Each structure stands twice: as structure tokens, then as C-alpha cells.
Amino acid sequence: MAAGPVCQAYWTTDAVFDATVEGIDLASRERELGGRSFPFPEKIVHLNVRQAWKGVPAGPLDIVTAADGAACGYDFKRAKRYLVFAFKAPDGRWSVSLCSGTVEFDGTGEDAAFLNSLAAAPKGARIFGSIKTMERRFDGESTYAQHPVETKVHLLGDGQERNVTSSGGRFEFTGLARGPYRLSVETPDSSTLRAVGERTIELPDERACAQADYYLAPSGRITGRVLDAAGRPPKQVTIQANIADARGQPGGVSLPTAYPNDQGGFEIAELPPGRYIVGVNLENRPPSQYTPYARTVYPSDGSDALVVTITRGETFDLGEWRLPPPAPTLRLDGGVVWEDGTPAAGIVVMAQDITDNSRGAFVGNTTTAADGRFSIELRQRRVYSLQLSSRTKRLPIPPPRVETGSSPPAPLRIVIPGKPQ
């Protein structure tokens, strides 16, 4: 989670200081995960602390952060100046993460004003935030549309209740004492927006603040009960909705989804007003053990797709929906040997469906047994490419091409050039 503004992050951080980066070194240390040891790349950042408000003295200081953002590392730049929020790691080193609140800093602005105010008498704490609706978009440009909401906000604490009305989607309570508070927001139209719960906020000091943002989702829903061709709740099925006139899946936008319960019941929630179709595998991914059904659109009985119109806050129940059988499966059996006829054990055989896409889509993999044999599940009337690799690298052989019909293909024998590894 993000640390929040400086007046909030200051109280939950071990050290806060103004520093310039003097140098950065790459390093690696071992970390234990699942009982195994893995190398963990990190950066050692050499800082010159100009001024410290908490935790460390001025002068040279080394901190550590992960080597990349995917591991929550902060991207420090040489010679840049930062307001640093650091934590004391269990091994005694100072560390900084991507979510720590650390930012580039020039010694001015609201952050500097707050830090400089710490030496003055407190004027009271603050709780502030924003209230917006978040409606899913299908235009491929962004995932959600945001709109400010004007509504009543209630704060209970310090022996009194305070109330304000958000303006332009923003609200603020000032002059608060330290201690616990309960914050709640009235849902302006419970018929079209889902209600939000009460929050508990702890203000640790009369100079502190807390930012509380609310995102109200529309309450439109599509519900129903899905069964497989045999009348049982299906497994490995995700129910999806898409706008009715969409041509495929909008780029970069995930479709609204629901996962059936043990009885097959499902609910696709938080839908804005619109015209929708409902189905399984609406992206038309190649059928596989992970996506057993080909693209199927409700009602899947041979008639045209039903267009469901959702008005604000409406719930549309599809009733019972019987799916057609999943794409028929078959098994490809085969064997992998080295050039001298020795069975190739431990070889990974990965199947890619290239029926409609020459680049292929991953549909499953298996590993050869001690005698070099393998068996992999495929689907009828598809075209596949098989990629072979050892534990460390892809093997230098042309990927075998397999075209399936309605019956299992003949066993496949694959010869790997070279000597056994």
C-alpha cells in the first residue's frame, strides 16, 4: 500500500530525511523462499544526508533497495535529491521500498512546510480525502472513468460527531485531537451505487494527517446459474460480460467476470449502464486444459446472442444457462530420443495452438519420463506447434507441427540432434 502524504507517512516510518545520492552499487544476497535459497539482486545507495527529521544523523548513509520496481525497489538516480522515508531492516540496514513515500525533493512545497512545522505548536490533525465513482470503460483507452461525488461524510471521535459535505468530490476535517476516529460516507444513491463500509482511523499526533479516498462502484449486476451439458455445475469456467457491439476484447481492458459457486450460481457485479453480452471465453482463446470451452455466448442454444440492457442499478437475472459440451479432447502420445537412440528423460514438451495465430498460444506442457515417453492433452481439429526444452534451454530442433482431427493422432517420435546431456 502507498504510504500516503508526508503528514501521514512520517508517523509510520523509522527515518525521514533530505538526502542527495552520491553513488549506487549493485549487489546480491541470498533469501529463503519455500525452504530454498535464492539470489536477490539489490542496490546499495550511497547518500549524503542534508537534514534529518527522524531516525538518522546528517552525513553519509547507505541504504538498500531492491534492484527493480517489480520487487518494490525505488529507482534512485545519481546526483538527485530526495525526501527519503526509510525503515530499519531486521539485519540492521536501512531500506527503502517503492511504496515508502520517498520522492524527489527540492526543499520547498507542502512536504517541506509540514516538516518545518514539526518544531512549532500543533494546530490540530487532519483527515481528508476524495469521493469518486469508478465506472468501467470499454473504449481501450483506459480501464475506468472517474467522476467526483458530492455527498455527506461523517466523523465520530474525541467525544463528538462532525459532518461535512464533499465539494468537487473532496472533503476535509481539521483541528482534530490525536486518537481513534470512525469515518463513514453516505452513499448518495443506493439504488445505483454500492455502499461503502465504515473506516477506523488512528491519528498518532496532533500534527498528523490521514488520507481516506473512496471509490463508489455502480451496482448494476447480471446474475444466473450455469450448468454443463450434463446438468452439473461446471469446473474451470469463468463467466464474462462485454459490450454488445464490441469487436473482440478492447485492448488493455479486462472484461467483467464472475466465478460460479458450487451450485453454478454467478454474479457479474459493478456494471455501469449499457448493452452487454454474456459468455465464456469471450476473448476466443484457444481451448485447452485451462480454458476447456470454445467461445460460447449466452444462450448458446443455436439462437442469436441475447443482448442484456442494464440501466443504473438494475439486476438482470439470466436464469439457468446450460453450456454446450467443452471442446472435445484427445491425447497425443510420443517419445523423445537423442540422436543415438537413447531415451531423452526430463525434456519439457510445450504445446502451442497455432490454428489462428502463427505466433501460437500456450495450451499445456508435460515432461518426458525416464523412457523418453510423454502424453499431452490436445483438442480436436486444431493445429499445434511443440516446443522442446531441457531444464536450462530450448533445444535446437524445428518445432514439430501436429494437426489434429476427430481421432487421436499417430504416436510422435522426436529425435534431438547431439549427445545425451
C-alpha distance (Angstrom), angle and dihedral (degrees) to the residues before:
residue distance angle dihedral
M1 . . .
A2 3.78 . .
A3 3.79 114.5 .
G4 3.81 94.2 -127.9
P5 3.82 126.8 -137.9
V6 3.79 119.9 -21.8
C7 3.82 92.7 -102.0
Q8 3.82 87.1 59.9
A9 3.81 101.3 36.0
Y10 3.83 93.9 48.2
W11 3.81 93.4 72.2
T12 3.80 96.2 49.6
T13 3.81 98.0 45.3
D14 3.82 127.6 86.8
A15 3.82 95.6 -142.1
V16 3.81 135.6 17.0
F17 3.80 120.5 -174.8
D18 3.80 147.2 146.8
A19 3.81 111.5 -116.4
T20 3.80 144.6 161.6
V21 3.81 122.7 -137.2
E22 3.80 110.9 -116.7
G23 3.82 97.0 176.8
I24 3.81 145.8 -23.3
D25 3.82 128.1 -138.1
L26 3.80 128.6 -171.7
A27 3.79 118.4 -129.3
S28 3.80 141.1 162.5
R29 3.78 134.6 -144.7
E30 3.77 134.8 -179.8
R31 3.81 120.4 -102.5
E32 3.79 128.6 -171.4
L33 3.81 117.5 -126.0
G34 3.79 122.5 167.9
G35 3.78 92.1 -14.1
R36 3.82 92.6 -53.5
S37 3.78 130.8 103.6
F38 3.81 119.7 -124.3
P39 3.82 131.7 -179.4
F40 3.80 111.0 -110.4
P41 3.83 114.6 -160.2
E42 3.78 115.8 -143.3
K43 3.78 142.6 165.0
I44 3.79 126.0 -118.0
V45 3.80 105.2 -148.5
H46 3.81 116.2 -159.7
L47 3.80 109.8 -150.0
N48 3.77 137.0 -175.5
V49 3.82 106.8 -146.3
R50 3.81 109.7 -142.3
Q51 3.81 97.2 -179.6
A52 3.79 132.8 -2.4
W53 3.78 127.5 -159.7
K54 3.77 97.1 178.7
G55 3.79 141.8 13.8
V56 3.84 107.1 -1.1
P57 3.82 138.8 52.7
A58 3.78 125.4 -116.9
G59 3.80 116.6 -91.3
P60 3.83 136.0 54.7
L61 3.80 117.0 -4.9
D62 3.82 134.3 168.3
I63 3.78 121.0 -147.6
V64 3.83 131.5 178.8
T65 3.77 131.0 -136.8
A66 3.79 133.9 169.4
A67 3.80 114.7 -85.5
D68 3.80 95.2 -116.7
G69 3.78 141.7 24.9
A70 3.81 93.6 -112.1
A71 3.82 87.0 68.2
C72 3.84 91.3 44.3
G73 3.80 94.4 -98.6
Y74 3.81 118.0 157.8
D75 3.81 114.7 -125.6
F76 3.81 101.8 -127.9
K77 3.83 117.0 -175.9
R78 3.79 125.4 -148.9
A79 3.85 114.6 -102.2
K80 3.83 92.4 10.3
R81 3.80 121.4 127.8
Y82 3.82 120.3 -129.2
L83 3.76 142.8 -177.3
V84 3.81 97.5 -132.2
F85 3.80 127.8 -154.5
A86 3.82 107.0 -167.4
F87 3.79 136.2 179.7
K88 3.80 129.9 -150.5
A89 3.80 107.0 -117.3
P90 3.84 120.7 -143.7
D91 3.83 89.1 -105.1
G92 3.81 90.5 57.7
R93 3.80 96.9 -105.4
W94 3.79 123.7 125.8
S95 3.82 112.7 -115.8
V96 3.79 137.0 -171.4
S97 3.81 127.8 -161.4
L98 3.78 134.0 -165.0
C99 3.82 89.6 -105.8
S100 3.81 96.5 46.9
G101 3.81 97.6 100.7
T102 3.81 93.9 -109.6
V103 3.83 111.8 152.1
E104 3.79 140.1 167.3
F105 3.80 108.5 -86.8
D106 3.80 138.7 -164.0
G107 3.82 98.3 -179.1
T108 3.81 95.1 -102.3
G109 3.79 138.6 86.2
E110 3.80 134.0 53.3
D111 3.80 94.0 -41.4
A112 3.78 92.5 55.5
A113 3.80 91.5 44.3
F114 3.80 91.4 54.8
L115 3.81 94.1 47.3
N116 3.79 91.9 48.5
S117 3.82 90.2 49.4
L118 3.80 91.6 61.4
A119 3.81 90.3 85.2
A120 3.84 92.5 53.3
A121 3.79 129.3 76.6
P122 3.84 111.4 -78.3
K123 3.81 117.6 -102.4
G124 3.78 96.0 -162.8
A125 3.78 134.5 -78.5
R126 3.82 126.4 -85.5
I127 3.79 137.9 -139.3
F128 3.77 114.7 -166.7
G129 3.77 141.2 153.0
S130 3.77 148.9 135.9
I131 3.79 135.8 -89.4
K132 3.81 119.3 -151.1
T133 3.74 140.1 159.1
M134 3.79 116.1 -120.3
E135 3.79 112.9 -153.6
R136 3.78 120.9 -179.6
R137 3.79 115.8 -116.5
F138 3.79 128.7 -153.9
D139 3.80 101.2 -166.8
G140 3.80 95.9 100.7
E141 3.82 91.0 -122.2
S142 3.78 98.3 93.5
T143 3.77 138.7 -9.8
Y144 3.82 100.5 -122.8
A145 3.79 139.8 21.1
Q146 3.82 115.3 -138.7
H147 3.80 126.7 -151.5
P148 3.85 126.9 178.1
V149 3.81 116.6 -115.5
E150 3.79 127.7 -147.4
T151 3.79 110.8 -150.4
K152 3.79 143.1 129.7
V153 3.81 120.4 -78.1
H154 3.81 122.8 -163.2
L155 3.81 128.0 -157.6
L156 3.80 122.1 -169.6
G157 3.80 121.7 -171.7
D158 3.81 146.5 92.4
G159 3.80 88.0 51.8
Q160 3.79 96.3 -60.4
E161 3.80 144.0 77.4
R162 3.79 122.4 -128.0
N163 3.79 127.6 -168.3
V164 3.79 132.8 -165.5
T165 3.79 136.0 167.9
S166 3.77 117.2 -127.9
S167 3.80 115.6 -117.0
G168 3.77 119.3 -154.2
G169 3.79 85.8 -6.8
R170 3.83 94.0 -58.2
F171 3.82 132.4 108.8
E172 3.81 137.0 178.3
F173 3.81 139.8 -173.2
T174 3.82 116.1 -161.9
G175 3.80 138.8 -175.9
L176 3.80 93.9 40.7
A177 3.80 126.7 163.0
R178 3.78 121.4 -129.0
G179 3.79 116.9 -88.9
P180 3.81 142.3 71.4
Y181 3.81 123.6 -35.8
R182 3.79 135.5 -176.9
L183 3.79 116.3 -139.4
S184 3.80 124.8 -165.4
V185 3.79 135.8 173.7
E186 3.78 126.1 -151.5
T187 3.78 112.9 -127.9
P188 3.82 101.6 -124.6
D189 3.81 94.3 -147.5
S190 3.77 113.9 13.8
S191 3.78 90.6 -172.6
T192 3.80 93.0 64.7
L193 3.81 105.7 23.2
R194 3.78 130.1 53.3
A195 3.78 115.4 -116.7
V196 3.81 121.3 -113.5
G197 3.77 126.3 -138.8
E198 3.78 130.8 -117.4
R199 3.81 118.4 -88.1
T200 3.80 129.4 -146.6
I201 3.80 114.9 -143.5
E202 3.81 126.7 -172.5
L203 3.81 117.6 -153.7
P204 3.83 106.4 -160.9
D205 3.81 96.6 -169.3
E206 3.80 140.7 14.4
R207 3.81 87.9 -112.9
A208 3.80 92.9 53.6
C209 3.79 130.9 100.9
A210 3.78 137.3 -163.6
Q211 3.79 126.6 -152.9
A212 3.80 115.8 -148.6
D213 3.80 116.7 -178.6
Y214 3.80 122.8 -174.0
Y215 3.78 128.6 -157.4
L216 3.80 115.5 -166.2
A217 3.78 115.3 -156.2
P218 3.81 125.0 -154.4
S219 3.80 114.8 -103.0
G220 3.81 99.1 -138.6
R221 3.83 111.3 132.1
I222 3.77 142.2 -177.2
T223 3.79 113.8 -155.4
G224 3.79 136.3 176.8
R225 3.79 146.8 128.2
V226 3.79 120.6 -95.1
L227 3.80 125.7 -158.6
D228 3.78 132.8 179.7
A229 3.80 123.9 -118.2
A230 3.82 90.0 -84.8
G231 3.81 92.9 53.3
R232 3.81 96.3 -104.8
P233 3.82 128.7 122.8
P234 3.83 103.4 -92.8
K235 3.78 126.5 -121.0
Q236 3.80 127.0 -136.6
V237 3.79 92.4 19.2
T238 3.80 127.6 137.9
I239 3.80 117.9 -168.6
Q240 3.81 113.6 -144.2
A241 3.79 139.3 -173.5
N242 3.78 128.7 -153.6
I243 3.77 134.4 173.1
A244 3.77 110.2 -84.4
D245 3.81 97.9 -120.7
A246 3.81 95.7 44.4
R247 3.77 117.4 129.5
G248 3.78 98.6 -142.5
Q249 3.77 121.3 -49.0
P250 3.83 118.0 -27.3
G251 3.79 110.0 -112.7
G252 3.78 113.9 -94.1
V253 3.82 93.9 0.0
S254 3.80 121.2 115.1
L255 3.79 115.2 -143.3
P256 3.82 122.1 -119.8
T257 3.80 106.9 -96.3
A258 3.79 143.3 -173.4
Y259 3.80 133.1 -167.7
P260 3.82 116.5 -141.6
N261 3.80 117.6 -121.3
D262 3.81 125.1 -131.2
Q263 3.81 90.3 -75.9
G264 3.81 93.9 46.6
G265 3.80 94.7 -105.5
F266 3.80 117.2 146.0
E267 3.78 140.8 176.5
I268 3.81 126.2 -162.2
A269 3.79 101.5 -158.6
E270 3.81 141.1 -170.6
L271 3.80 95.5 37.9
P272 3.80 119.7 163.9
P273 3.82 118.7 -142.3
G274 3.79 111.8 -69.2
R275 3.79 149.4 105.3
Y276 3.80 113.0 -78.3
I277 3.76 142.9 -178.3
V278 3.81 120.7 -151.1
G279 3.76 125.5 -147.4
V280 3.77 152.6 125.6
N281 3.80 121.6 -90.6
L282 3.80 92.7 2.4
E283 3.82 88.6 169.6
N284 3.82 86.5 65.3
R285 3.78 94.9 -128.9
P286 3.80 116.4 178.2
P287 3.83 109.8 -87.7
S288 3.78 113.1 -104.7
Q289 3.78 142.5 147.8
Y290 3.82 86.5 -76.1
T291 3.82 95.5 44.8
P292 3.81 104.2 29.0
Y293 3.81 96.5 172.0
A294 3.77 126.9 72.3
R295 3.81 115.6 -134.5
T296 3.81 105.3 -56.4
V297 3.82 124.5 -179.9
Y298 3.81 124.0 -163.6
P299 3.03 127.8 -70.7
S300 3.85 89.3 22.8
D301 3.83 91.9 -172.5
G302 3.78 97.2 117.7
S303 3.79 94.8 -85.1
D304 3.78 125.3 108.3
A305 3.79 119.8 -77.6
L306 3.79 112.5 -81.8
V307 3.80 112.8 -119.4
V308 3.81 110.4 -142.8
T309 3.81 115.2 -154.6
I310 3.81 113.8 -154.0
T311 3.79 119.8 -165.8
R312 3.81 121.7 -166.3
G313 3.77 110.2 -56.7
E314 3.81 94.5 -5.5
T315 3.80 124.4 146.3
F316 3.80 115.4 -150.3
D317 3.81 115.8 -165.4
L318 3.80 115.4 -155.8
G319 3.79 92.4 -168.3
E320 3.80 117.2 -149.5
W321 3.79 117.2 -6.8
R322 3.81 120.7 -166.9
L323 3.80 114.0 -156.8
P324 3.79 122.3 -146.0
P325 3.81 116.5 -116.4
P326 3.81 115.2 -72.7
A327 3.78 119.4 -103.3
P328 3.85 106.2 -67.1
T329 3.79 114.9 -102.8
L330 3.77 133.8 -143.6
R331 3.77 133.8 175.3
L332 3.75 128.7 -117.7
D333 3.80 112.4 -150.7
G334 3.75 122.1 -166.8
G335 3.74 149.5 142.3
V336 3.79 134.5 -124.7
V337 3.81 121.4 -150.4
W338 3.77 136.5 172.1
E339 3.78 121.0 -114.0
D340 3.81 91.9 -91.3
G341 3.83 91.9 52.9
T342 3.81 96.1 -101.2
P343 3.84 111.7 144.8
A344 3.82 111.2 -106.0
A345 3.78 106.0 -134.2
G346 3.80 125.0 -169.1
I347 3.82 94.9 23.2
V348 3.82 114.8 147.9
V349 3.81 113.0 -132.1
M350 3.81 111.2 -162.7
A351 3.82 121.7 -170.2
Q352 3.80 121.3 -148.0
D353 3.80 122.1 -171.9
I354 3.82 108.5 -132.4
T355 3.82 97.6 168.7
D356 3.80 94.6 115.7
N357 3.79 101.3 8.9
S358 3.78 125.9 48.4
R359 3.80 90.3 -154.7
G360 3.78 89.3 61.2
A361 3.79 135.5 -141.4
F362 3.81 121.7 -115.2
V363 3.81 111.7 -111.5
G364 3.81 104.8 165.0
N365 3.77 148.2 -41.3
T366 3.78 142.2 -146.2
T367 3.81 138.3 -175.1
T368 3.79 126.6 -121.7
A369 3.80 118.1 -110.6
A370 3.80 126.1 -127.3
D371 3.82 89.9 -81.6
G372 3.82 91.5 50.8
R373 3.80 94.4 -109.1
F374 3.78 125.1 136.9
S375 3.79 139.6 176.9
I376 3.79 125.3 -161.0
E377 3.80 133.3 -178.2
L378 3.81 116.5 -118.6
R379 3.82 135.2 167.1
Q380 3.77 129.4 -110.3
R381 3.81 121.6 -95.6
R382 3.79 96.7 11.7
V383 3.79 134.9 120.9
Y384 3.81 120.2 -126.5
S385 3.77 139.9 -173.1
L386 3.81 118.3 -152.0
Q387 3.81 118.7 -145.5
L388 3.82 117.6 -163.0
S389 3.77 124.9 -158.5
S390 3.77 139.5 165.2
R391 3.78 122.2 -135.6
T392 3.80 91.0 -80.4
K393 3.82 110.0 26.7
R394 3.79 147.5 10.6
L395 3.77 112.7 -90.5
P396 3.84 119.2 -115.5
I397 3.81 100.0 -115.9
P398 3.82 130.3 110.5
P399 3.83 107.7 -98.7
P400 3.80 108.6 -103.1
R401 3.82 112.9 -119.5
V402 3.80 118.5 -137.8
E403 3.81 124.2 -170.3
T404 3.80 114.3 -169.1
G405 3.77 129.1 -152.9
S406 3.79 130.3 179.8
S407 3.82 95.3 -62.6
P408 3.82 131.4 49.9
P409 3.80 113.5 -79.1
A410 3.79 121.6 -117.7
P411 3.81 114.8 -83.2
L412 3.79 112.1 -83.3
R413 3.81 124.0 -131.9
I414 3.79 115.7 -160.6
V415 3.81 122.5 -168.9
I416 3.81 119.5 -158.0
P417 3.84 114.2 -152.0
G418 3.79 116.6 -124.4
K419 3.76 135.2 27.3
P420 3.81 128.3 -43.1
Q421 3.81 112.6 -83.1
